[in-house]
Amino acid sequence: QVQLVESGGGLVQPGGSLKLSCAASGSIFSINAMGWYRQAPGEQRELVASITRGGSIKYTDSVKGRFTISSDNAKNTVSLQMNNLKPADTAVYYCNLHHLGGWDYWGQGPQVTVSS
């Protein structure tokens, strides 16, 4: 069993910042990557950012230059610093752990709301 515990999220005004953090615990072996997905109402879940154990990073185009993903392999944690937030960033954000075997684990998903 793998558990992903997230923290952060909340309500912020446009242009503001938030930081999401996620810690993995349990039977953690062979992690390929960790990252963040988001899902807005009526939309499909989409990748926001991911980072592999080797440090390779991907961002979806809409967050490049505004969001920064980081991880601590020794602690099995991943964080997402979100700056210059926009109303379009409003969504439930899910922490993801991708196993080398090809399956995924998901966190509960903190809500991020960007509104004035």
C-alpha positions in Angstrom: 0.0 0.0 0.0 1.1 3.5 -0.9 -0.3 6.6 0.7 0.0 10.1 -0.7 -0.7 12.9 1.8 -1.0 16.4 0.3 -1.0 19.8 1.9 -1.5 23.3 0.6 -4.2 24.6 -1.6 -6.9 27.1 -0.8 -8.2 30.3 -2.1 -6.0 33.0 -3.6 -6.4 36.1 -5.7 -5.3 36.3 -9.3 -1.6 37.0 -9.4 -1.0 35.3 -6.0 1.0 32.3 -5.0 0.4 28.9 -3.4 2.5 25.9 -2.7 1.4 22.3 -2.8 3.3 19.5 -1.1 2.9 15.8 -1.2 4.6 13.0 0.9 4.5 9.4 -0.1 4.6 6.6 2.5 4.0 2.9 2.7 5.5 0.2 0.4 7.4 2.6 -1.8 9.6 0.8 -4.3 10.6 1.5 -7.8 9.2 5.0 -8.2 9.5 6.3 -11.7 8.2 9.8 -11.2 6.0 12.0 -9.1 4.0 14.9 -10.1 0.8 16.9 -10.1 -2.4 16.6 -12.2 -5.4 18.8 -12.0 -9.1 18.5 -12.9 -11.4 21.4 -13.3 -15.2 20.9 -13.3 -16.4 19.4 -16.5 -12.9 18.9 -17.7 -10.6 15.9 -18.0 -7.7 15.4 -15.6 -4.5 16.8 -17.0 -0.8 16.7 -16.2 0.4 19.9 -14.7 4.0 18.9 -13.9 6.1 15.8 -13.3 9.6 15.0 -12.2 11.4 11.7 -12.6 13.8 10.2 -10.0 16.5 11.2 -12.4 15.4 14.8 -12.3 13.7 15.1 -15.7 10.9 17.6 -15.6 7.8 18.2 -17.7 5.3 21.1 -17.5 2.1 21.6 -19.4 2.4 24.6 -21.6 0.0 26.8 -19.7 2.0 26.8 -16.5 5.5 27.1 -17.9 7.3 30.0 -16.3 4.8 30.3 -13.5 4.9 26.9 -11.7 8.0 25.1 -10.4 8.1 21.4 -9.4 10.7 20.0 -7.0 11.2 16.7 -5.2 13.3 15.1 -2.5 14.0 11.5 -3.4 15.3 10.6 0.0 12.0 11.8 1.6 9.7 10.7 -1.2 8.2 14.2 -1.4 7.2 16.4 -4.3 6.2 20.1 -4.2 4.6 22.5 -6.6 5.3 26.2 -6.2 2.6 28.1 -8.1 3.1 31.8 -8.9 1.1 34.4 -10.8 -2.0 32.2 -10.5 -4.8 32.8 -12.9 -8.5 31.9 -12.6 -7.9 29.2 -15.2 -5.7 27.4 -12.7 -8.8 26.8 -10.5 -9.1 23.0 -10.1 -8.6 20.1 -7.8 -4.9 19.2 -7.8 -3.9 15.6 -7.4 -0.5 14.3 -6.4 0.6 11.4 -8.5 3.2 8.7 -8.0 4.0 6.7 -11.1 5.5 3.2 -10.5 8.1 1.7 -12.8 5.6 -1.2 -13.3 3.3 1.3 -15.0 0.6 1.9 -12.4 -0.3 5.0 -10.6 -1.2 6.1 -7.1 -3.2 9.2 -6.4 -3.7 11.6 -3.5 -7.0 13.0 -2.3 -6.6 16.2 -4.1 -6.6 19.7 -2.5 -8.8 22.4 -4.1 -7.1 25.4 -5.6 -9.4 28.4 -6.3 -8.1 31.5 -7.9 -10.7 34.3 -7.6 -11.0 37.9 -6.7 
